[in-house]
Amino acid sequence: MAQPADDEALTEALAWVEELQAENENLRRQVFRAESIIEEYRQEQNDQGFDLKKLRAELKLQAQLAQPTA
C-alpha cells in the first residue's frame, strides 16, 4: 500500500508533468507562429523579386523601343 509521502510525491510529479505539457504546447504554438511569419516573409520576398524582374524586363523593352531603328 502506498505511503502518504509517496502519494504526495506522485501528486507533485503529475503536477510537474502537466506544467511541462502546457509549456510544450505553448512552445509549439510559438514555433508554428514563427514558421508562419517566416513563410509570409519568404512569400513577400518572392513577390518582390518577381516584381523587380518584371520591371527590369519592361524597362529593357522600353529602352529597346526607344532606340532609333537603322
N, CA, C and O atoms as a CHARMM CRD file, in Angstrom:
* protein
*
  280
    1    1 MET  N      0.83200  -1.17500   0.00000 PROA 1      0.00000
    2    1 MET  CA     0.00000   0.00000   0.00000 PROA 1      0.00000
    3    1 MET  C      0.88400   1.24800   0.00000 PROA 1      0.00000
    4    1 MET  O      1.92900   1.27800   0.65000 PROA 1      0.00000
    5    2 ALA  N      0.45700   2.27300  -0.73300 PROA 2      0.00000
    6    2 ALA  CA     1.25900   3.47500  -0.87900 PROA 2      0.00000
    7    2 ALA  C      1.26900   4.28300   0.41500 PROA 2      0.00000
    8    2 ALA  O      0.27700   4.36600   1.13900 PROA 2      0.00000
    9    3 GLN  N      2.39300   4.85400   0.66300 PROA 3      0.00000
   10    3 GLN  CA     2.55500   5.71700   1.82600 PROA 3      0.00000
   11    3 GLN  C      2.08400   7.13300   1.47400 PROA 3      0.00000
   12    3 GLN  O      2.09300   7.50300   0.30000 PROA 3      0.00000
   13    4 PRO  N      1.67300   7.93000   2.46600 PROA 4      0.00000
   14    4 PRO  CA     1.25900   9.31100   2.19600 PROA 4      0.00000
   15    4 PRO  C      2.35600  10.11900   1.50500 PROA 4      0.00000
   16    4 PRO  O      2.06100  10.96100   0.65700 PROA 4      0.00000
   17    5 ALA  N      3.60100   9.87500   1.85500 PROA 5      0.00000
   18    5 ALA  CA     4.70800  10.58800   1.21500 PROA 5      0.00000
   19    5 ALA  C      4.79300  10.21300  -0.25900 PROA 5      0.00000
   20    5 ALA  O      5.07900  11.06100  -1.10400 PROA 5      0.00000
   21    6 ASP  N      4.54400   8.94400  -0.56800 PROA 6      0.00000
   22    6 ASP  CA     4.54600   8.50000  -1.96200 PROA 6      0.00000
   23    6 ASP  C      3.42300   9.17000  -2.74300 PROA 6      0.00000
   24    6 ASP  O      3.61000   9.58500  -3.88700 PROA 6      0.00000
   25    7 ASP  N      2.25100   9.26900  -2.11300 PROA 7      0.00000
   26    7 ASP  CA     1.11200   9.93100  -2.76100 PROA 7      0.00000
   27    7 ASP  C      1.42300  11.39900  -3.04000 PROA 7      0.00000
   28    7 ASP  O      1.08300  11.92900  -4.09800 PROA 7      0.00000
   29    8 GLU  N      2.06700  12.03800  -2.08600 PROA 8      0.00000
   30    8 GLU  CA     2.41900  13.44900  -2.25000 PROA 8      0.00000
   31    8 GLU  C      3.45000  13.62000  -3.36900 PROA 8      0.00000
   32    8 GLU  O      3.34000  14.53700  -4.18400 PROA 8      0.00000
   33    9 ALA  N      4.43400  12.74900  -3.40500 PROA 9      0.00000
   34    9 ALA  CA     5.45700  12.80200  -4.45000 PROA 9      0.00000
   35    9 ALA  C      4.82800  12.56000  -5.81800 PROA 9      0.00000
   36    9 ALA  O      5.17500  13.22900  -6.79100 PROA 9      0.00000
   37   10 LEU  N      3.91900  11.62100  -5.88900 PROA 10     0.00000
   38   10 LEU  CA     3.23600  11.32400  -7.14300 PROA 10     0.00000
   39   10 LEU  C      2.38700  12.51600  -7.57900 PROA 10     0.00000
   40   10 LEU  O      2.36500  12.85600  -8.76200 PROA 10     0.00000
   41   11 THR  N      1.70200  13.14200  -6.66100 PROA 11     0.00000
   42   11 THR  CA     0.88800  14.31400  -6.97700 PROA 11     0.00000
   43   11 THR  C      1.76000  15.45300  -7.50600 PROA 11     0.00000
   44   11 THR  O      1.40600  16.11700  -8.48000 PROA 11     0.00000
   45   12 GLU  N      2.90200  15.66900  -6.85500 PROA 12     0.00000
   46   12 GLU  CA     3.83300  16.70700  -7.30100 PROA 12     0.00000
   47   12 GLU  C      4.37900  16.39300  -8.68300 PROA 12     0.00000
   48   12 GLU  O      4.48300  17.27600  -9.53400 PROA 12     0.00000
   49   13 ALA  N      4.72900  15.11900  -8.90300 PROA 13     0.00000
   50   13 ALA  CA     5.26200  14.71900 -10.20400 PROA 13     0.00000
   51   13 ALA  C      4.22000  14.92000 -11.30300 PROA 13     0.00000
   52   13 ALA  O      4.54600  15.39600 -12.39000 PROA 13     0.00000
   53   14 LEU  N      2.97700  14.55900 -11.02100 PROA 14     0.00000
   54   14 LEU  CA     1.91400  14.74300 -12.00600 PROA 14     0.00000
   55   14 LEU  C      1.67300  16.22100 -12.30800 PROA 14     0.00000
   56   14 LEU  O      1.44000  16.59000 -13.45900 PROA 14     0.00000
   57   15 ALA  N      1.72800  17.05600 -11.28800 PROA 15     0.00000
   58   15 ALA  CA     1.56500  18.49900 -11.49000 PROA 15     0.00000
   59   15 ALA  C      2.70300  19.04000 -12.35000 PROA 15     0.00000
   60   15 ALA  O      2.47900  19.87900 -13.22200 PROA 15     0.00000
   61   16 TRP  N      3.91600  18.56600 -12.10800 PROA 16     0.00000
   62   16 TRP  CA     5.08200  18.99500 -12.87900 PROA 16     0.00000
   63   16 TRP  C      4.93500  18.55800 -14.33300 PROA 16     0.00000
   64   16 TRP  O      5.24800  19.32500 -15.24400 PROA 16     0.00000
   65   17 VAL  N      4.46200  17.33800 -14.55900 PROA 17     0.00000
   66   17 VAL  CA     4.23900  16.84100 -15.91900 PROA 17     0.00000
   67   17 VAL  C      3.20000  17.70800 -16.63900 PROA 17     0.00000
   68   17 VAL  O      3.38000  18.06100 -17.80500 PROA 17     0.00000
   69   18 GLU  N      2.11700  18.04600 -15.94000 PROA 18     0.00000
   70   18 GLU  CA     1.09000  18.89000 -16.53400 PROA 18     0.00000
   71   18 GLU  C      1.64300  20.26500 -16.90100 PROA 18     0.00000
   72   18 GLU  O      1.30900  20.80900 -17.95400 PROA 18     0.00000
   73   19 GLU  N      2.48200  20.82400 -16.04300 PROA 19     0.00000
   74   19 GLU  CA     3.11500  22.10900 -16.34100 PROA 19     0.00000
   75   19 GLU  C      3.99200  21.99900 -17.58200 PROA 19     0.00000
   76   19 GLU  O      3.95800  22.86600 -18.45500 PROA 19     0.00000
   77   20 LEU  N      4.77500  20.92900 -17.65300 PROA 20     0.00000
   78   20 LEU  CA     5.64500  20.74000 -18.81700 PROA 20     0.00000
   79   20 LEU  C      4.84200  20.54900 -20.09600 PROA 20     0.00000
   80   20 LEU  O      5.22200  21.04600 -21.15700 PROA 20     0.00000
   81   21 GLN  N      3.73800  19.83200 -19.99300 PROA 21     0.00000
   82   21 GLN  CA     2.89300  19.63700 -21.17100 PROA 21     0.00000
   83   21 GLN  C      2.29700  20.96900 -21.63500 PROA 21     0.00000
   84   21 GLN  O      2.23700  21.23300 -22.83600 PROA 21     0.00000
   85   22 ALA  N      1.86100  21.79600 -20.70700 PROA 22     0.00000
   86   22 ALA  CA     1.31400  23.10900 -21.05500 PROA 22     0.00000
   87   22 ALA  C      2.40600  23.98500 -21.68000 PROA 22     0.00000
   88   22 ALA  O      2.16000  24.67900 -22.66600 PROA 22     0.00000
   89   23 GLU  N      3.59700  23.95000 -21.10800 PROA 23     0.00000
   90   23 GLU  CA     4.71100  24.72900 -21.64800 PROA 23     0.00000
   91   23 GLU  C      5.07100  24.23300 -23.04600 PROA 23     0.00000
   92   23 GLU  O      5.33700  25.03200 -23.94400 PROA 23     0.00000
   93   24 ASN  N      5.07900  22.93000 -23.22300 PROA 24     0.00000
   94   24 ASN  CA     5.37900  22.33800 -24.52500 PROA 24     0.00000
   95   24 ASN  C      4.35500  22.79400 -25.56800 PROA 24     0.00000
   96   24 ASN  O      4.72500  23.14900 -26.68700 PROA 24     0.00000
   97   25 GLU  N      3.09300  22.78500 -25.21100 PROA 25     0.00000
   98   25 GLU  CA     2.04200  23.23000 -26.13300 PROA 25     0.00000
   99   25 GLU  C      2.21600  24.70300 -26.47600 PROA 25     0.00000
  100   25 GLU  O      2.03800  25.10000 -27.62800 PROA 25     0.00000
  101   26 ASN  N      2.55900  25.50200 -25.49700 PROA 26     0.00000
  102   26 ASN  CA     2.80500  26.92400 -25.73500 PROA 26     0.00000
  103   26 ASN  C      3.97400  27.11200 -26.69900 PROA 26     0.00000
  104   26 ASN  O      3.90000  27.93100 -27.61500 PROA 26     0.00000
  105   27 LEU  N      5.03800  26.36300 -26.49700 PROA 27     0.00000
  106   27 LEU  CA     6.19700  26.45400 -27.39100 PROA 27     0.00000
  107   27 LEU  C      5.84600  25.99200 -28.80200 PROA 27     0.00000
  108   27 LEU  O      6.31400  26.57500 -29.77900 PROA 27     0.00000
  109   28 ARG  N      5.03600  24.96300 -28.91200 PROA 28     0.00000
  110   28 ARG  CA     4.60800  24.50500 -30.24300 PROA 28     0.00000
  111   28 ARG  C      3.83900  25.60100 -30.96400 PROA 28     0.00000
  112   28 ARG  O      4.03700  25.82300 -32.15900 PROA 28     0.00000
  113   29 ARG  N      2.96500  26.28300 -30.24000 PROA 29     0.00000
  114   29 ARG  CA     2.20700  27.39100 -30.84400 PROA 29     0.00000
  115   29 ARG  C      3.14600  28.50500 -31.29400 PROA 29     0.00000
  116   29 ARG  O      2.96600  29.07500 -32.37100 PROA 29     0.00000
  117   30 GLN  N      4.14400  28.81500 -30.47500 PROA 30     0.00000
  118   30 GLN  CA     5.10500  29.86800 -30.83100 PROA 30     0.00000
  119   30 GLN  C      5.90300  29.47100 -32.06700 PROA 30     0.00000
  120   30 GLN  O      6.14100  30.30200 -32.94400 PROA 30     0.00000
  121   31 VAL  N      6.31500  28.22200 -32.14300 PROA 31     0.00000
  122   31 VAL  CA     7.06600  27.74500 -33.31000 PROA 31     0.00000
  123   31 VAL  C      6.18500  27.81900 -34.55300 PROA 31     0.00000
  124   31 VAL  O      6.63400  28.26700 -35.60800 PROA 31     0.00000
  125   32 PHE  N      4.93900  27.38200 -34.43200 PROA 32     0.00000
  126   32 PHE  CA     4.02300  27.43800 -35.56300 PROA 32     0.00000
  127   32 PHE  C      3.85400  28.87400 -36.04000 PROA 32     0.00000
  128   32 PHE  O      3.88500  29.13400 -37.24300 PROA 32     0.00000
  129   33 ARG  N      3.67700  29.80300 -35.11500 PROA 33     0.00000
  130   33 ARG  CA     3.52100  31.22300 -35.47800 PROA 33     0.00000
  131   33 ARG  C      4.79400  31.75500 -36.13100 PROA 33     0.00000
  132   33 ARG  O      4.73100  32.49100 -37.11500 PROA 33     0.00000
  133   34 ALA  N      5.94100  31.38300 -35.58600 PROA 34     0.00000
  134   34 ALA  CA     7.21000  31.82700 -36.17600 PROA 34     0.00000
  135   34 ALA  C      7.36000  31.27800 -37.59100 PROA 34     0.00000
  136   34 ALA  O      7.79300  31.99600 -38.49300 PROA 34     0.00000
  137   35 GLU  N      7.00800  30.02700 -37.78800 PROA 35     0.00000
  138   35 GLU  CA     7.08700  29.43900 -39.12200 PROA 35     0.00000
  139   35 GLU  C      6.14500  30.14400 -40.08300 PROA 35     0.00000
  140   35 GLU  O      6.48200  30.34000 -41.25100 PROA 35     0.00000
  141   36 SER  N      4.96900  30.52500 -39.60300 PROA 36     0.00000
  142   36 SER  CA     4.01000  31.24800 -40.43700 PROA 36     0.00000
  143   36 SER  C      4.56300  32.61100 -40.83800 PROA 36     0.00000
  144   36 SER  O      4.43400  33.02900 -41.98800 PROA 36     0.00000
  145   37 ILE  N      5.17300  33.29400 -39.88600 PROA 37     0.00000
  146   37 ILE  CA     5.76000  34.61200 -40.17200 PROA 37     0.00000
  147   37 ILE  C      6.88700  34.47700 -41.18400 PROA 37     0.00000
  148   37 ILE  O      6.99400  35.28400 -42.10700 PROA 37     0.00000
  149   38 ILE  N      7.72300  33.46400 -41.01500 PROA 38     0.00000
  150   38 ILE  CA     8.82800  33.23800 -41.95800 PROA 38     0.00000
  151   38 ILE  C      8.28100  32.95400 -43.35100 PROA 38     0.00000
  152   38 ILE  O      8.80100  33.47600 -44.33800 PROA 38     0.00000
  153   39 GLU  N      7.24600  32.13900 -43.44100 PROA 39     0.00000
  154   39 GLU  CA     6.65100  31.81700 -44.73800 PROA 39     0.00000
  155   39 GLU  C      6.06300  33.06000 -45.39500 PROA 39     0.00000
  156   39 GLU  O      6.22100  33.26200 -46.59900 PROA 39     0.00000
  157   40 GLU  N      5.37900  33.89800 -44.60300 PROA 40     0.00000
  158   40 GLU  CA     4.84300  35.15300 -45.13700 PROA 40     0.00000
  159   40 GLU  C      5.97500  36.03600 -45.66500 PROA 40     0.00000
  160   40 GLU  O      5.85700  36.62700 -46.73800 PROA 40     0.00000
  161   41 TYR  N      7.06900  36.12400 -44.91000 PROA 41     0.00000
  162   41 TYR  CA     8.21500  36.94100 -45.31500 PROA 41     0.00000
  163   41 TYR  C      8.82000  36.40300 -46.61000 PROA 41     0.00000
  164   41 TYR  O      9.13100  37.17000 -47.52200 PROA 41     0.00000
  165   42 ARG  N      8.98400  35.08600 -46.68400 PROA 42     0.00000
  166   42 ARG  CA     9.54700  34.48800 -47.90600 PROA 42     0.00000
  167   42 ARG  C      8.64700  34.76100 -49.10900 PROA 42     0.00000
  168   42 ARG  O      9.13100  35.05400 -50.20200 PROA 42     0.00000
  169   43 GLN  N      7.34300  34.66300 -48.89700 PROA 43     0.00000
  170   43 GLN  CA     6.41100  34.92900 -49.99600 PROA 43     0.00000
  171   43 GLN  C      6.51300  36.37600 -50.44500 PROA 43     0.00000
  172   43 GLN  O      6.50700  36.65400 -51.64400 PROA 43     0.00000
  173   44 GLU  N      6.60800  37.30500 -49.49500 PROA 44     0.00000
  174   44 GLU  CA     6.76500  38.71900 -49.84200 PROA 44     0.00000
  175   44 GLU  C      8.04800  38.93400 -50.62500 PROA 44     0.00000
  176   44 GLU  O      8.06500  39.67000 -51.61100 PROA 44     0.00000
  177   45 GLN  N      9.12800  38.28600 -50.18200 PROA 45     0.00000
  178   45 GLN  CA    10.40300  38.42800 -50.88000 PROA 45     0.00000
  179   45 GLN  C     10.30700  37.86900 -52.29800 PROA 45     0.00000
  180   45 GLN  O     10.82300  38.47000 -53.24100 PROA 45     0.00000
  181   46 ASN  N      9.65300  36.72800 -52.44700 PROA 46     0.00000
  182   46 ASN  CA     9.47400  36.14300 -53.77600 PROA 46     0.00000
  183   46 ASN  C      8.64300  37.06300 -54.66200 PROA 46     0.00000
  184   46 ASN  O      8.95800  37.25900 -55.83600 PROA 46     0.00000
  185   47 ASP  N      7.58100  37.62500 -54.09300 PROA 47     0.00000
  186   47 ASP  CA     6.73400  38.53800 -54.85000 PROA 47     0.00000
  187   47 ASP  C      7.51800  39.77200 -55.28100 PROA 47     0.00000
  188   47 ASP  O      7.39500  40.22700 -56.41800 PROA 47     0.00000
  189   48 GLN  N      8.31900  40.30700 -54.37300 PROA 48     0.00000
  190   48 GLN  CA     9.11900  41.48900 -54.70300 PROA 48     0.00000
  191   48 GLN  C     10.14800  41.15400 -55.77300 PROA 48     0.00000
  192   48 GLN  O     10.38900  41.95000 -56.68000 PROA 48     0.00000
  193   49 GLY  N     10.75400  39.98000 -55.66500 PROA 49     0.00000
  194   49 GLY  CA    11.72200  39.56400 -56.68200 PROA 49     0.00000
  195   49 GLY  C     11.06600  39.42800 -58.03400 PROA 49     0.00000
  196   49 GLY  O     11.63800  39.83400 -59.04600 PROA 49     0.00000
  197   50 PHE  N      9.87900  38.86600 -58.06800 PROA 50     0.00000
  198   50 PHE  CA     9.13900  38.73400 -59.32700 PROA 50     0.00000
  199   50 PHE  C      8.82000  40.10800 -59.88600 PROA 50     0.00000
  200   50 PHE  O      8.98700  40.34000 -61.08400 PROA 50     0.00000
  201   51 ASP  N      8.35800  41.03600 -59.03100 PROA 51     0.00000
  202   51 ASP  CA     8.03900  42.38900 -59.47800 PROA 51     0.00000
  203   51 ASP  C      9.27600  43.08900 -60.04800 PROA 51     0.00000
  204   51 ASP  O      9.18300  43.80000 -61.04900 PROA 51     0.00000
  205   52 LEU  N     10.42900  42.89000 -59.41300 PROA 52     0.00000
  206   52 LEU  CA    11.66100  43.50900 -59.91200 PROA 52     0.00000
  207   52 LEU  C     12.05300  42.93300 -61.26700 PROA 52     0.00000
  208   52 LEU  O     12.47000  43.67400 -62.15800 PROA 52     0.00000
  209   53 LYS  N     11.92500  41.63400 -61.42800 PROA 53     0.00000
  210   53 LYS  CA    12.24800  41.01000 -62.72600 PROA 53     0.00000
  211   53 LYS  C     11.31400  41.52800 -63.80800 PROA 53     0.00000
  212   53 LYS  O     11.74700  41.80100 -64.92700 PROA 53     0.00000
  213   54 LYS  N     10.05500  41.66100 -63.48400 PROA 54     0.00000
  214   54 LYS  CA     9.06900  42.16700 -64.43200 PROA 54     0.00000
  215   54 LYS  C      9.39200  43.61600 -64.80100 PROA 54     0.00000
  216   54 LYS  O      9.33400  43.99300 -65.97200 PROA 54     0.00000
  217   55 LEU  N      9.73200  44.42300 -63.79500 PROA 55     0.00000
  218   55 LEU  CA    10.07000  45.82200 -64.03800 PROA 55     0.00000
  219   55 LEU  C     11.32300  45.93500 -64.91000 PROA 55     0.00000
  220   55 LEU  O     11.37000  46.74700 -65.83400 PROA 55     0.00000
  221   56 ARG  N     12.33200  45.12100 -64.61300 PROA 56     0.00000
  222   56 ARG  CA    13.55900  45.14100 -65.43600 PROA 56     0.00000
  223   56 ARG  C     13.24200  44.79500 -66.88600 PROA 56     0.00000
  224   56 ARG  O     13.74000  45.44200 -67.80700 PROA 56     0.00000
  225   57 ALA  N     12.41900  43.78100 -67.08400 PROA 57     0.00000
  226   57 ALA  CA    12.05400  43.38400 -68.44100 PROA 57     0.00000
  227   57 ALA  C     11.30100  44.50600 -69.15700 PROA 57     0.00000
  228   57 ALA  O     11.53800  44.76000 -70.33800 PROA 57     0.00000
  229   58 GLU  N     10.39900  45.17200 -68.44400 PROA 58     0.00000
  230   58 GLU  CA     9.64600  46.27000 -69.05600 PROA 58     0.00000
  231   58 GLU  C     10.57700  47.43000 -69.41300 PROA 58     0.00000
  232   58 GLU  O     10.44900  48.02300 -70.48400 PROA 58     0.00000
  233   59 LEU  N     11.51200  47.75100 -68.51600 PROA 59     0.00000
  234   59 LEU  CA    12.45100  48.84000 -68.79400 PROA 59     0.00000
  235   59 LEU  C     13.35700  48.49800 -69.96900 PROA 59     0.00000
  236   59 LEU  O     13.65300  49.35600 -70.80000 PROA 59     0.00000
  237   60 LYS  N     13.79100  47.26300 -70.03700 PROA 60     0.00000
  238   60 LYS  CA    14.63800  46.82300 -71.15000 PROA 60     0.00000
  239   60 LYS  C     13.87200  46.94200 -72.46700 PROA 60     0.00000
  240   60 LYS  O     14.42000  47.40300 -73.46800 PROA 60     0.00000
  241   61 LEU  N     12.62100  46.53100 -72.46600 PROA 61     0.00000
  242   61 LEU  CA    11.79000  46.62400 -73.66600 PROA 61     0.00000
  243   61 LEU  C     11.57300  48.08300 -74.05500 PROA 61     0.00000
  244   61 LEU  O     11.64800  48.43400 -75.23300 PROA 61     0.00000
  245   62 GLN  N     11.30400  48.93000 -73.06500 PROA 62     0.00000
  246   62 GLN  CA    11.11000  50.35300 -73.35800 PROA 62     0.00000
  247   62 GLN  C     12.38400  50.95500 -73.94500 PROA 62     0.00000
  248   62 GLN  O     12.32600  51.75500 -74.87800 PROA 62     0.00000
  249   63 ALA  N     13.53000  50.56600 -73.39500 PROA 63     0.00000
  250   63 ALA  CA    14.80100  51.08500 -73.91200 PROA 63     0.00000
  251   63 ALA  C     15.01900  50.61900 -75.34800 PROA 63     0.00000
  252   63 ALA  O     15.49900  51.38300 -76.18600 PROA 63     0.00000
  253   64 GLN  N     14.67300  49.39100 -75.62500 PROA 64     0.00000
  254   64 GLN  CA    14.84100  48.87100 -76.98200 PROA 64     0.00000
  255   64 GLN  C     13.90000  49.59200 -77.95000 PROA 64     0.00000
  256   64 GLN  O     14.27700  49.91100 -79.07700 PROA 64     0.00000
  257   65 LEU  N     12.67400  49.84100 -77.49500 PROA 65     0.00000
  258   65 LEU  CA    11.70200  50.52300 -78.36100 PROA 65     0.00000
  259   65 LEU  C     12.06600  51.98800 -78.56400 PROA 65     0.00000
  260   65 LEU  O     11.70500  52.57900 -79.58100 PROA 65     0.00000
  261   66 ALA  N     12.77100  52.57400 -77.61500 PROA 66     0.00000
  262   66 ALA  CA    13.14800  53.97400 -77.70300 PROA 66     0.00000
  263   66 ALA  C     14.34600  54.18800 -78.62100 PROA 66     0.00000
  264   66 ALA  O     14.59000  55.30600 -79.07600 PROA 66     0.00000
  265   67 GLN  N     15.08900  53.12800 -78.89100 PROA 67     0.00000
  266   67 GLN  CA    16.26300  53.26700 -79.76400 PROA 67     0.00000
  267   67 GLN  C     15.79700  53.48300 -81.20300 PROA 67     0.00000
  268   67 GLN  O     14.87900  52.81600 -81.68100 PROA 67     0.00000
  269   68 PRO  N     16.44400  54.41900 -81.87500 PROA 68     0.00000
  270   68 PRO  CA    16.07300  54.64000 -83.27300 PROA 68     0.00000
  271   68 PRO  C     16.45700  53.41400 -84.12500 PROA 68     0.00000
  272   68 PRO  O     17.50400  52.80100 -83.91800 PROA 68     0.00000
  273   69 THR  N     15.62200  53.09300 -85.04100 PROA 69     0.00000
  274   69 THR  CA    15.91700  51.96300 -85.91400 PROA 69     0.00000
  275   69 THR  C     16.77500  52.43200 -87.08100 PROA 69     0.00000
  276   69 THR  O     16.61400  53.54900 -87.57100 PROA 69     0.00000
  277   70 ALA  N     17.66400  51.59400 -87.50900 PROA 70     0.00000
  278   70 ALA  CA    18.57800  51.98600 -88.60100 PROA 70     0.00000
  279   70 ALA  C     17.96900  51.75600 -89.94900 PROA 70     0.00000
  280   70 ALA  O     18.60200  52.03100 -90.96800 PROA 70     0.00000
